[in-house]
Amino acid sequence: MILLRITGYGWVAIAFVVLSVLMAVKILKRNNRNGNIGCISIGYVSLVVFCLLSLSSVLGGFLGEFVINSFTLPRYKGKVVSISSYQSRDSKTNRTTTMYKSTVAFTLKNGRPVEVETDVSSSGKREIGEVVTVGYEPGMDRAEEFSGGKYLLIGGAAVMLLVMGYFVVGGILYSMNLTMEWYFALGMKLLLYFILPLGMLFMFGALGYALVQYFMGLRPDMPGWAVAVCGFFCLVLFFAMIGYVRMLGERTQGIR
């Protein structure tokens, strides 16, 4: 009877736990040919593997849902009609940040007017009357927002998923006792030609987006020192990206 009450998410969690333990045992046995592995070592490695599997699946689901919604949801130009706020507290620094959520109004293709909250929270406050592109179907609790901030969030999540996915796949291959030289070489190429450039581009976009919001008056509470820091690092990242692209070009020509 208890098994019948387990939800789909519960079965996925159980499967991840079993897979994590099996991978941990295989990894530790490969590292220790004598076969002497302790319960603490198994528990620690299992926890690391379980966290990687869980975070990768959550990020994959988040990105997959966004991609599906991008291609399937009808898009509308919604006008911001109201703004709500709440306090977000950082547990480490105990500082609070005011976050804003926008409610937009638009008209469906059948002529029915709709007012719905978007799925994005931001520390930058939008102006009443601002136009936002959203995806929406009747029955949705929130509209899928398609904005610069959302695309930056998706880009950061994609980079994180790529990094974690690399380690997850590497752990599976290692636990299967396969050779890893080719996989490490692939990882270096991904790091040099994809992850680092994307990371720099993401940081440049995030800092630049904050500056654009400030100068457009959408983040008037942004302190002057923060504006100066964002401008300085935007300038540094701009020239760093130019130098990095040149370095990759010279490296590619040298390999040829």
Secondary structure, DSSP 8 states (H G I E B T S, - for coil): -TGGG--HHHHHHHHHHHHHHHHHHHHHHHH-TT----HHHHHHHHHHHHHHHHHHHHHHHHHHHHHHHHHHS-EEEEEEEEEEEEEEE-TTT--EEEEEEEEEEEE-TTS-EEEEEEEEEESS---TT-EEEEE--TT-SSBEE-SHHHHHHHHHHHHHHHHHHHHHHHHHHHHTT---HHHHHHHHHHIIIIIHHHHHHHHHHHHHHHHHHHHTTS-TT--HHHHHHHHHHHHHHHHHHHHHHHHHHHHHHHH-
